[in-house]
């Protein structure tokens, strides 16, 4: 199965040497979940969008320092691409910014939240098992965001939430055989990368007291592997349905 990573941002330059850019980080996550996947990267942030949603058997959208509301030349084409992928029944999974832009593309809304930063390891309650049955009744993941989905499309199903983030995981279409899935957390983060992001953010970007509180949570176990396997299991099942149709 050929999976395309839609890269919507870059790792901070001072961290690339140790951790790699987003494509390498997502490739590691997906290969850990399924070493048989064929993986290809498209640097959408540099306006390198695939020609067709059928160029790959499934798509994964990365996180980004940008907001879905930013006036950037690749934002609107990416939304259109996601709608085309869904119409073609090619599975899509999103992470953080990917979660937010999927909601926007499919009829919802994401904004910079007045709640401020969500940081560190956080707990999420599963509200609809769907593909998250292996994580019920809750899971843990790395949070690193100010933006949040605040309105979801009519055909979206809420899969998980937290007191800080109401719409933390979503599926689209039939929740048993979804067209697309997404999470606000970062299943691609390693503990070292999550810690480095918090410690090496420029002064003033994150208030010191929030940074210190988040750093105290970084050593808690997270369910990244389970979420990555959920992504792959979903994409393989959706691809099988599409090719059998």
N, C-alpha and C positions, 0 to 999 in steps of 0.2 A: 504494500500500500504506500502510495506517494503522498506525503503531507507537506504542504507549503506553509512556511512561517511568514506571516505578514508583519515585518519589523516596522514598528511605528515610533521608534526612538533609538537612542544610543546610550550605552552605559557611560557614566562620567569618565572623561579621558584618563583621569588619574587612577581609575580602577580597572581599566581594560586589560592592562598587562597581567594582572593577577587573576581576573575572573572572566575575561573575554567580553565580547560585545553581546547584545541581546540574542543574535542568531546562535552563537555558541552556547549560551546559557539555556536557551529553549531546546536546542538539539540534545544537550545532556539530559534534560528533564524527560524528553520524549523517548530517547534511546534507553534510559533507565527503565521506563515503563514497558517498552517493546523494542528490543534490539533489531528486529526484522524490518522496521520502518525505513523507507527511503525518504530522506529529508532534503528540502530545498528551501532557500531563503530568498525573499523578495524585500528589498529595502524600500518599503513604501514611503518612509520618512524622507527618502532622497528621490521620491517620485518615480520609483521603479515598481509599478503595479503590474501584476500578471495580465496577459492579454485576454484570458478567458477564465471564468470560474471552474471550468472543466480541465484546466491545465494540471490540476492535482486532484487527488481523490478526497482530500479534506484540507481544511485551513485552520490555523491557529493564529490568533492576533495577540501581539505582545502588549506590554505596558508601555508607557511613554511619559515624559515630563510635560508633554503638551496636553491641552484640554480639548475636548471634542468641539467646544465652542470657539476655538482659536481660528483666526482667519488665515489658514494655510492652504496652499494650492492642492494638497493631496487629500484633504479631509473629505470634501464632497465626492470626489471620485471613489474613495474607499467606501463610503456609505452606499454608493450606487453598486459597487462591486459586491458588497455583502448582500444587498437585495437580489442581485442577479444570481449569486451562489445559492441563496435559499430557493429562488424560483427554479433553479436547475437541480435542486435536491442534493447539492454537494454539502456535506456536513461542515459546520463552522463551530469553533470553540474560542472563547475570548477570555483574556486575563486583564484585570484592572482597567486600563484605558480600553482594551478590547471589549471588556464587559460593558463599558459605558457607551462606546460608539455603536455597538450592536443594538443596544436599547434605543439609541437615537435613530439609527437606520431603519429600525422596524416599527417606529411610531411612538417611542417613549421620550424621556428627557433626562439629561444629566447636567449638573451644574457644579460650581465650586460651592461646597456646603458651608453654611454658617456654623456648623459644628466644629470646623477647623480640621486639624490633622487626625487621621487614624493611623496609629503607629504600633510597631512591635507585634508580638504574638497575641492574637485575639481569639475568642471563642465564638462560634456561630451555632445557632440552633437550627436543626433541619426541620422544616415545616411541611415538606412534601418529599417523600423518599425518592421516587423516581430513580434516576441513576445513582443517587446519593445513598441508597439503602445500606451500603457497606459502612457509611459514616454515621448513620442514625444512632442516637438522637442528636449528636453534635459533632463538630470537628474544630480543629485549631489550624490557623494559618497566619502567614506574615501579612500584615497590613502596612501600606505605605502610600497614603492618598489623602488629598483634600477634596477631590471631586467625588460626587456620588450620583448614582441613578436615583431620581426622585419621583419619576412617573414611569410606569411600565406599560407596554402595549396591551391591548385587550386580549391578545392570544398568548401572552406570556404567563408562565406559572412560576410563582415564588417558591424556590427550593430551600433557601436558608436566609437567616437574618441575625442581627445582633442589636443590642440597645443603641450602638453607635451607627450601624449601617443597616437600614431597614431592608434594602434589596441587595443582599450579598451574593446570591446565586440565583440564576434564572434559567428556564428553558423556554423554548418557543415552539408553538404548534402543539400536537398531541404530547402530553408529558410522558407517556409511556414509550413513544417513538418520536422524539423531538427532531425538529429541523435544525436547531442550534442550541448551544448551551454556553454558559459563561459564569465566571466567578470574579468577585472583587479582590480576593486575596491573591498572593503571589506563590503558586506552587513551584515556580522555577527557582526561587531564591534558595541558596544555601545559607546556613547559619553565618558563615564567614562574610558572605556578600551582604546579608541583611545588617549585620553589625557594622560593616565598613560604610554602608550607605548612611547609617545614622551618625557614626562618628565623624565622617569626613564631609558631611554636607557643609557648605559655606556658612559662616556665622550669620545668624539672623534669619536664615531660611526656616529653621525649626526652633521654637523657643527652647531654651536650655532645660527647663523643668520637664517639658514633654519628652525631650531627647533622653534625659536620664531615666525617666520612668519607663520608656520603651526599651532601653538597653537592659533593664533589669528583667525583662520578659524573654529576651532573645534565646536563652538556653532552654526554654520549655519545649517539649516535644510537639511537633506539628504533623499534620496529615498530608504533606505534600505528595508523597508517593501514591497514596490512595486517590487523590484528586487527579494526578497525572494518568493513572490507570483508568480512572473513570472517563477522562477525555478520550483515550485511545479505544477503550471498549465501545464508547458511544460512536466514534467515527467509523470503526470497523463494522458495527451493526448497521449504521446508516448507509455506508457504502455498499454493503451486501444487499440491502433492500433496494437501493438505486439500480444496481447492476442486474438484479433479478427481475426488475419491473419490465 
